[in-house]
Amino acid sequence: MPETTLSDAARSTSTDDKTLRVLSTSDLAGIDISLADVVATVEGAYRTLHAGQSDNPRKLTVKPEDGHSVSYAMLGRDGTRNVVAIKTSYKHGLDKGRAEQHYYTALTLYDDVTGRPIAMMDCGRIGALRTPAVSALIARECARPGARSALVIGTGTQGRLALPFLLTTLPDLDRLMLFGTHSDGIAAVREALRAHFPERDVEIVTDLRAAAFDADIIVATAGSHTPAAVEAGWLKPGALSILVGHGLASSTLHQADRVVATSEAQMKVTGTDMADDQGEFPAVDTELPPVIAGITAGRRSPKERIFAYNSGLVVTDIALGHRFAQLALDQGLGVQVPLWQ
């Protein structure tokens, strides 16, 4: 497990009461962190949350009537690291293509021991790592015994590291499939896979229905304009479907034998497109934190079809953001801003 507290040196040099260390996209891009480190950090955050040592209130959402943008605000506290944090997320251009969209997300960390700010950072890389790590943990806990095949739908930010993280928690996967509609995205997925697993390659599929039936695990990460919509009837017994973005029809949720969510309350906030005609959701059988803690089972039988909803919990952002802040401060990265002077 990675360290869970800032070093004494980092605590004493990171900031004073009137300054804030700002870590940019380029600062964080140069930090070397293994996929296993990310998975362990995220898993630890779930265990701490289940133990009642952390706080993760439901996120706040603002969305205009025409749906052209969406904004989130998330507040949380990590009781192991003694860190309080606020994350904001703003996406504009949801009515446009990927190239015309704008996305900004930031995380501000405060040390609850000293009472001083730790850092404010771009949260893009943190989210790009945290989300596929959560999917990989879900797959580890909920995939059928002996699962060997995985299908990723979508080639955007969340799709590009989905397969490397799956191989980190399920190294016996031997058939890796990808459905995507952007050639540059497909190339990026292949590049990311080879960067972490040079001996592996991905099979590009065009018949989504056939690929979905062959897959033991499906991770749907596509954007809102995707033509992909895997139906429940396409899935074989024992299949696990994980929804991150888009690419699964609502039938995969409503006809599932078992429903798992990182947070049931959050699913009802961010997953409204999966509700039925009355705006209702089926009951969630278990959330992920007690599954990670070994209190409830992710899967009960080899043949049940499981739907899992992966929505980010801010405690996982806090844990991973704190890990990045620790590594950045140790390397002297970032700029001190006299924000409160």
C-alpha positions in Angstrom: 0.0 0.0 0.0 1.2 3.6 -0.7 1.8 6.0 2.1 -1.4 7.4 3.5 0.0 10.6 5.0 2.1 13.5 3.7 5.7 13.3 4.9 6.7 15.8 7.6 8.9 17.6 5.1 6.0 18.0 2.7 3.7 19.2 5.5 6.2 21.8 6.5 7.0 23.1 3.0 3.8 22.7 1.0 2.0 25.9 2.0 1.5 28.4 4.7 -1.9 29.8 5.8 -2.0 32.4 3.0 -0.6 30.5 0.0 -1.8 27.6 -2.1 0.4 25.2 -4.1 -1.1 24.8 -7.6 -0.3 21.6 -9.6 -1.0 22.0 -13.3 -1.8 19.4 -15.9 1.9 19.2 -17.0 3.1 18.9 -13.3 0.9 15.8 -12.8 1.6 14.4 -16.3 5.3 13.9 -15.4 4.6 11.9 -12.2 5.3 8.2 -12.5 2.8 6.0 -10.8 2.0 2.3 -11.4 -1.4 0.9 -12.2 -1.1 -1.4 -9.1 -0.4 1.7 -6.9 -3.5 3.4 -8.3 -5.7 0.3 -7.7 -4.4 -0.1 -4.1 -5.0 3.5 -3.3 -8.5 3.4 -4.7 -9.3 0.1 -2.9 -8.0 1.6 0.4 -10.4 4.5 0.0 -13.4 2.2 -0.4 -12.3 0.2 2.7 -11.9 3.4 4.8 -15.4 4.6 3.6 -17.0 1.3 4.5 -15.3 1.4 7.9 -17.1 4.7 8.6 -13.8 6.6 8.8 -14.5 8.8 5.7 -17.4 11.0 4.6 -18.8 11.0 1.1 -21.9 13.2 0.7 -24.0 13.0 -2.4 -22.7 15.2 -5.2 -24.5 18.4 -6.2 -25.5 18.8 -9.8 -26.4 21.8 -11.9 -27.7 21.3 -15.5 -29.4 23.9 -17.7 -32.8 23.1 -19.2 -31.4 22.5 -22.7 -28.7 20.1 -21.4 -25.8 21.8 -23.1 -23.6 21.6 -20.0 -23.4 19.9 -16.6 -21.6 20.8 -13.4 -20.9 18.8 -10.3 -19.6 19.8 -6.8 -18.3 17.1 -4.4 -17.1 17.5 -0.8 -15.5 14.7 1.2 -13.2 13.8 4.0 -10.6 10.9 4.2 -10.3 9.8 7.8 -7.2 7.8 7.2 -5.2 10.5 5.6 -6.9 13.3 7.6 -7.6 15.2 4.4 -10.7 17.3 3.5 -11.2 18.1 -0.2 -13.6 19.7 -2.7 -13.8 18.6 -6.3 -15.5 20.6 -9.0 -16.4 19.4 -12.5 -17.8 21.4 -15.4 -18.5 20.1 -18.9 -19.7 22.3 -21.7 -20.9 21.4 -25.2 -22.8 18.2 -24.5 -25.0 19.0 -27.5 -21.9 19.0 -29.7 -19.3 16.6 -30.9 -16.2 15.6 -28.9 -13.9 18.1 -30.5 -16.2 21.0 -29.6 -16.7 20.1 -25.9 -14.9 21.7 -23.0 -14.2 20.0 -19.7 -12.6 21.4 -16.6 -12.2 19.7 -13.2 -10.2 20.6 -10.2 -9.5 19.2 -6.7 -8.4 21.2 -3.7 -7.0 19.4 -0.7 -6.7 20.6 2.9 -4.7 19.0 5.7 -7.0 18.4 8.6 -4.1 18.0 11.0 -2.4 21.3 10.4 -5.5 23.1 9.1 -3.6 24.3 6.1 -4.2 23.8 2.4 -2.1 21.1 0.7 -2.7 21.8 -3.0 -5.1 22.6 -5.7 -4.7 20.5 -8.8 -6.1 19.7 -12.2 -8.2 16.5 -11.6 -8.1 15.3 -15.2 -5.4 12.7 -14.8 -6.7 11.6 -11.4 -10.2 10.9 -12.9 -8.6 9.2 -15.9 -6.9 6.8 -13.6 -9.4 6.4 -10.8 -12.4 5.5 -12.9 -10.8 2.5 -14.8 -9.3 1.4 -11.5 -12.8 1.2 -10.0 -14.0 -0.7 -13.0 -11.1 -3.1 -12.6 -12.0 -3.6 -8.9 -15.6 -4.2 -9.8 -14.5 -6.8 -12.4 -12.2 -8.5 -9.9 -15.1 -8.9 -7.4 -18.1 -9.5 -9.8 -16.8 -11.2 -12.9 -17.8 -14.9 -13.2 -15.1 -17.4 -12.1 -12.7 -18.1 -14.9 -13.6 -15.0 -16.9 -11.3 -14.8 -20.0 -12.8 -12.2 -22.3 -13.4 -8.4 -22.0 -15.1 -5.9 -24.3 -14.5 -2.1 -24.0 -17.0 0.2 -25.7 -15.6 3.7 -26.3 -12.2 5.1 -27.0 -12.2 8.4 -25.1 -10.4 9.2 -21.9 -12.1 6.5 -19.8 -11.8 3.8 -22.5 -8.0 4.2 -23.1 -6.9 2.7 -19.8 -9.8 0.3 -19.2 -8.0 -2.7 -20.6 -4.6 -2.1 -18.8 -6.4 -1.8 -15.5 -8.5 -4.9 -16.2 -5.4 -6.9 -16.8 -3.9 -5.5 -13.5 -6.7 -7.1 -11.5 -7.5 -10.0 -13.8 -4.3 -11.0 -15.5 -5.8 -14.2 -17.0 -7.9 -12.4 -19.5 -6.8 -13.6 -22.9 -9.3 -12.0 -25.3 -9.4 -8.2 -25.3 -12.0 -6.6 -27.6 -12.7 -2.9 -28.5 -15.7 -1.3 -30.1 -15.0 2.3 -31.2 -16.0 4.8 -33.9 -13.0 7.2 -33.8 -9.8 6.0 -35.5 -7.6 8.2 -33.4 -9.2 6.9 -30.3 -8.7 3.3 -31.4 -5.0 4.0 -31.9 -4.8 5.6 -28.5 -6.4 2.6 -26.8 -3.9 0.3 -28.6 -1.0 2.5 -27.6 -2.0 2.7 -24.0 -2.4 -1.1 -23.8 1.1 -1.7 -25.3 2.6 0.9 -23.0 1.6 -1.2 -20.0 1.5 -4.7 -21.5 3.8 -4.7 -24.5 3.0 -8.3 -25.4 -0.8 -7.7 -25.6 -3.0 -6.4 -28.4 -6.6 -5.6 -28.7 -9.1 -7.0 -31.2 -11.1 -4.3 -33.0 -14.7 -5.5 -33.4 -17.5 -4.1 -35.6 -20.3 -6.5 -34.8 -21.2 -5.2 -31.4 -23.9 -7.8 -30.7 -21.6 -10.8 -31.4 -18.8 -9.2 -29.4 -21.1 -8.6 -26.5 -22.3 -12.2 -26.5 -18.7 -13.4 -26.4 -17.6 -11.1 -23.6 -17.5 -12.2 -20.0 -16.9 -8.5 -19.0 -18.2 -5.4 -20.8 -17.0 -1.9 -19.8 -19.1 0.8 -21.5 -17.2 4.1 -21.5 -18.5 5.8 -24.7 -19.7 9.4 -25.0 -23.3 10.4 -25.2 -23.4 10.4 -29.0 -22.3 6.7 -29.4 -24.4 4.5 -31.6 -23.6 1.6 -29.2 -26.4 0.3 -27.0 -25.9 -3.3 -25.9 -29.2 -4.9 -24.9 -29.8 -7.4 -22.1 -30.7 -10.1 -24.6 -27.3 -9.9 -26.2 -25.5 -11.0 -23.0 -24.6 -14.6 -22.2 -25.2 -16.1 -18.8 -22.7 -14.9 -16.2 -21.9 -11.7 -18.1 -20.8 -8.6 -16.1 -21.7 -5.2 -17.6 -20.1 -2.1 -16.1 -21.5 1.3 -17.1 -19.1 4.2 -16.9 -20.5 6.5 -19.6 -22.7 5.2 -22.4 -22.9 2.1 -24.5 -25.4 -0.1 -22.6 -29.2 0.0 -23.1 -31.3 0.4 -20.0 -32.5 -3.2 -20.3 -29.1 -4.4 -19.1 -29.9 -2.7 -15.8 -33.6 -3.5 -15.5 -33.3 -7.2 -16.6 -30.1 -7.9 -14.6 -30.1 -10.7 -12.1 -28.0 -8.6 -9.7 -27.3 -4.8 -9.5 -24.1 -3.4 -8.0 -23.3 0.3 -7.7 -20.5 2.3 -6.3 -23.3 4.5 -4.8 -27.0 3.9 -5.2 -27.8 7.5 -4.4 -25.3 8.8 -6.9 -26.6 6.4 -9.6 -30.0 8.1 -9.3 -28.4 11.5 -9.8 -26.0 10.8 -12.7 -27.6 7.8 -14.3 -31.1 9.2 -15.2 -30.8 8.0 -18.8 -31.0 4.4 -17.4 -34.3 5.0 -15.6 -37.5 3.4 -16.8 -40.5 5.3 -18.4 -41.6 6.3 -14.9 -38.1 7.6 -14.0 -37.6 4.6 -11.6 -34.6 2.4 -11.0 -34.5 -1.2 -9.8 -33.2 -1.7 -6.3 -29.4 -2.0 -5.9 -28.5 -5.3 -4.4 -25.2 -4.1 -3.0 -22.9 -1.2 -3.1 -19.2 -1.6 -3.9 -17.6 -0.6 -0.5 -19.0 -3.6 1.5 -18.1 -5.9 -1.4 -14.5 -4.6 -1.3 -14.6 -5.0 2.5 -15.7 -8.6 2.2 -19.0 -8.1 3.9 -21.3 -8.8 0.9 -20.7 -10.9 -2.2 -20.2 -9.2 -5.5 -21.5 -12.3 -7.3 -23.7 -15.1 -5.9 -23.7 -17.6 -8.8 -21.6 -18.2 -12.0 -24.6 -17.7 -14.3 -26.2 -14.5 -13.0 -26.0 -11.5 -15.2 -24.7 -8.5 -13.2 -25.1 -4.8 -14.0 -22.6 -2.5 -12.2 -22.8 1.3 -12.2 -19.4 3.0 -11.8 -19.9 6.6 -10.7 -16.9 8.3 -9.1 -16.9 8.8 -5.3 -15.0 11.8 -4.1 -13.2 9.8 -1.5 -11.4 8.0 -4.2 -10.4 11.3 -5.8 -9.2 12.5 -2.5 -7.1 9.4 -1.9 -5.5 9.4 -5.4 -5.2 13.2 -5.4 -3.4 13.0 -2.1 -1.1 10.4 -3.5 -0.3 12.7 -6.4 0.2 15.7 -4.1 2.6 13.6 -2.0 4.7 12.6 -5.0 4.6 16.2 -6.5 5.6 17.8 -3.3 8.5 15.4 -2.8 9.7 16.5 -6.3 9.2 20.2 -5.7 6.6 20.5 -8.4 3.9 23.2 -8.6 3.7 27.0 -8.1 3.0 28.7 -4.8 0.2 31.2 -5.2 -0.5 33.9 -2.5 -4.2 33.3 -2.9 -5.3 34.7 0.5 -2.8 37.7 0.7 
